[in-house]
């Protein structure tokens, strides 16, 4: 019994990657739902995108189409970089205008 568990832990399979991806996704969702700071919300979105990348690469490794997941993951990384650049620009503009990065305190975009 213990030998079977140790063997299962030493040879990572698709289920290992899916478990890690689910944990990262849950942490990202928790960060989005509980944090009031806009920077933390952006970090939660990044965690969710990374969980999707783990899934793409895991399914790519364990399927016959080995390069498809890598290409999609590359596009997700490019999308994440663009999202960070635009999101940080918006957050910096909000901080400059409202003197806060708290999402709940920003109830209007124009005074």
C-alpha positions as CSV (number, residue, x, y, z in Angstrom):
1,X,0.0,0.0,0.0
2,X,2.7,2.5,1.0
3,X,4.9,1.4,-1.9
4,X,2.0,2.0,-4.3
5,X,1.5,5.5,-2.9
6,X,5.2,6.3,-3.2
7,X,5.3,5.0,-6.7
8,X,2.3,7.2,-7.6
9,X,4.0,10.2,-6.1
10,X,7.3,9.6,-7.9
11,X,5.8,9.2,-11.4
12,X,3.8,12.3,-12.1
13,X,0.8,11.7,-14.3
14,X,-2.0,13.9,-15.7
15,X,-3.8,13.8,-12.4
16,X,-0.9,15.4,-10.6
17,X,-0.8,18.3,-13.0
18,X,-4.6,18.8,-12.8
19,X,-4.4,18.8,-9.0
20,X,-1.7,21.5,-9.0
21,X,-3.7,23.5,-11.6
22,X,-6.9,23.3,-9.6
23,X,-5.0,24.6,-6.5
24,X,-3.5,27.5,-8.4
25,X,-6.9,28.3,-10.0
26,X,-8.5,28.2,-6.5
27,X,-5.9,30.5,-5.1
28,X,-6.4,32.9,-8.0
29,X,-10.1,32.9,-7.6
30,X,-9.8,33.5,-3.9
31,X,-7.5,36.4,-4.5
32,X,-10.0,38.0,-7.0
33,X,-13.0,37.5,-4.7
34,X,-11.5,38.6,-1.4
35,X,-9.0,41.3,-2.1
36,X,-10.0,44.9,-2.5
37,X,-6.6,46.1,-3.8
38,X,-6.6,46.3,-7.6
39,X,-3.0,45.0,-7.8
40,X,-4.0,41.9,-5.9
41,X,-7.0,41.4,-8.3
42,X,-4.6,41.5,-11.2
43,X,-2.3,39.0,-9.5
44,X,-5.3,36.7,-9.1
45,X,-6.1,36.9,-12.8
46,X,-2.5,36.0,-13.5
47,X,-2.8,32.9,-11.3
48,X,-5.9,31.8,-13.1
49,X,-4.1,32.2,-16.5
50,X,-1.2,30.2,-15.1
51,X,-3.6,27.5,-14.1
52,X,-4.9,27.4,-17.6
53,X,-1.3,27.1,-18.9
54,X,-0.6,24.2,-16.7
55,X,-3.7,22.5,-18.1
56,X,-2.7,23.2,-21.7
57,X,0.8,21.8,-21.2
58,X,-0.4,18.8,-19.2
59,X,-2.9,17.8,-21.8
60,X,-0.4,18.5,-24.5
61,X,2.1,16.1,-22.9
62,X,-0.4,13.3,-22.5
63,X,-2.0,13.5,-25.9
64,X,-0.9,12.7,-29.4
65,X,-0.8,16.4,-30.5
66,X,2.3,17.3,-28.6
67,X,2.9,20.9,-29.8
68,X,-0.7,22.3,-29.7
69,X,-0.7,23.0,-25.9
70,X,2.7,24.7,-26.1
71,X,1.5,27.1,-28.8
72,X,-1.6,27.9,-26.9
73,X,0.4,28.4,-23.7
74,X,2.7,30.8,-25.5
75,X,-0.4,32.8,-26.7
76,X,-1.7,32.9,-23.1
77,X,1.7,34.2,-21.9
78,X,1.6,36.9,-24.5
79,X,-2.0,37.8,-23.5
80,X,-1.0,37.9,-19.8
81,X,1.9,40.3,-20.6
82,X,-0.5,42.6,-22.5
83,X,-3.1,42.4,-19.7
84,X,-0.5,43.3,-17.1
85,X,0.7,46.3,-19.1
86,X,-2.8,47.7,-19.7
87,X,-4.0,46.8,-16.2
88,X,-1.1,48.5,-14.4
89,X,-1.6,51.6,-16.5
90,X,-5.2,51.7,-15.5
91,X,-4.4,51.1,-11.9
92,X,-1.7,53.8,-11.9
93,X,-4.2,56.2,-13.5
94,X,-6.8,55.4,-10.8
95,X,-4.3,55.8,-8.0
96,X,-3.3,59.2,-9.5
97,X,-6.9,60.4,-9.7
98,X,-8.4,58.9,-6.6
99,X,-5.4,58.4,-4.3
100,X,-6.4,54.8,-3.6
101,X,-6.0,51.4,-5.2
102,X,-9.0,50.0,-3.3
103,X,-11.5,48.7,-5.8
104,X,-14.5,49.2,-3.4
105,X,-13.7,52.9,-2.9
106,X,-13.8,53.7,-6.6
107,X,-17.5,54.0,-7.4
108,X,-17.3,56.4,-10.3
109,X,-14.8,57.0,-13.1
110,X,-15.5,60.7,-13.6
111,X,-16.0,63.3,-10.9
